[in-house]
Amino acid sequence: MSEILVVGSLAYDGVETPAGKVDRALGGSANYFSLAASLFAGVRVVGVVGEDYAVEDENLLKSRNVDLSGLERVAGKTFFWKGKYEGDLNEAITLTTELNVFESFNPKLPEKFRDSNFVFLANIAPELQLQVLEQVKQPKFVGMDTMNFWISSKKESLLKILSRVDVVLINEKEAQMLTGASNAISAAPKITEMGPRAVVIKRGEYGFALYTKDEGFHILPAMPIPEVIDPTGAGDTFAGGFFGHLARLDKVPSAADMRDACVAGTLLASFTIQDFSVKSLSKVTLDDVRLRSRDYLKVIGR
Amino acid sequence: MSEILVVGSLAYDGVETPAGKVDRALGGSANYFSLAASLFAGVRVVGVVGEDYAVEDENLLKSRNVDLSGLERVAGKTFFWKGKYEGDLNEAITLTTELNVFESFNPKLPEKFRDSNFVFLANIAPELQLQVLEQVKQPKFVGMDTMNFWISSKKESLLKILSRVDVVLINEKEAQMLTGASNAISAAPKITEMGPRAVVIKRGEYGFALYTKDEGFHILPAMPIPEVIDPTGAGDTFAGGFFGHLARLDKVPSAADMRDACVAGTLLASFTIQDFSVKSLSKVTLDDVRLRSRDYLKVIGR
């Protein structure tokens, strides 16, 4: 079993959905990712928090044996995001983004993190993604996420980091924006032309479309969940399940491995959306995942 | 093999999509349905056209051995629909609906149609759907479609016909509108409470969600098609493939039969969207379907 290095945000979120609201709850890509991935493999976090970041929130990851020696605590406030979901739970409307301590984030890897085999560069500025990747000696498998803001404002740096990763996990609309394609199916092969050998298009309640240069498309639905409470973090949870599965296999992933990893991702994400923040995800056990996996395989007819 | 009775529109459509436009091309639910279903089973059409309906358009169905003895030709013009698709190909924007001869349509079944075992009531006024169903002696399996217009203007008649069918095939947004549910997963069981033992939620480019009282959800994606030319008729084509498959089996369908029927529907629909009007669908052979089926099963990992 290999360990996974993740760089991303540790944050507080204010979220409003048709099911209710939270004013300030634990969030951030690195938190969702680590909680999901640590069910399957060891996780190492690189990130930054402010003085207000609660010790119990750090302890949550520690209780999952996540290595936080790459987590800096600096003067100032923790990254804060506020958003809401209206009719369409597949898309958040951002109300506030306070970068705070993230503004001057200058990621430095502890020496012992430099041998990481699996690396996930969550959705942060492409220059920071590159800076982290350059500190890793010889990774086996590197993945990244990105978002509309970087696609429109940092296209050049984004293309540079894209050319150096093995897989991109990206939202459907952002995949279209990145490529100019009108749908996910024509976007995916265009993204592999930018470098990665695989792309996972995250489709919210509709599941995922994996495209690999070797094997073409593999498309499956999401687990059917009647009552979605809060979709925040579902994509990062997906990435955590995906990387967790692959790191447990501890080899250069084949297309078939990535197919199974996507299923792990979609299963984990289905827990995240059942409550606000990390409330549901932080309680999930491997037995819960196994049970849900059985239900899911029935849904897709296997 | 049983024969399928379908009542629906035979029409001309003006359609504009990002890929181009047609001013007046063959359309209508009964045409798409019949072209798809007749690949698998015999089809009997009940409908009405005006004096302007081209003989070659009638001959297209005849060339597929579709029984048109329930097709009336009356004074006046054929049903005409004009619509366009902008960014979102999953949803048409209606520009014009000219009911024309459909306005006074009073469906009467030829005596020889009354023994039909499989019946599909395409998207027409619920009173007309009921009127047709009442003329069928003892159908084995009845399905229907509907749309937002009938849900808002004819709810009472709609609930009456809903209580008498075995399966509803309905668009995702319309399923939500009918039930007040916020997503397809919570809408589907609510629709079965209205009578049908099965619901197929049509999700456009995302495929379908079948829900049966016996077996719960069965969800699969659509066939990945990079260049969608015109999605018009995809839902009716789906219904045609679905019913064609079931009529070929010629028994009261089980949940497993309906799962396979949905795959047949999604495969047929994938041809329809590859060109305007019925241009692509009308050329499809069973061999084409078999080839595409192989590709599809690979996509979903079987």
Interface residues (C-beta under 8 A of the other chain):
Chain A: P18 G87 L89 S182 N183 A184 I185 S186 P189 R203 E205 Y206 G207 A209 G216 F217 H218 I219 L220 P221 P224 I225 P226 E227 V228 R259 K298 V299 I300 G301 R302
Chain B: P18 G87 L89 S182 N183 A184 I185 S186 P189 R203 E205 Y206 G207 A209 G216 F217 H218 I219 L220 P221 P224 I225 P226 E227 V228 R259 K298 V299 I300 G301 R302
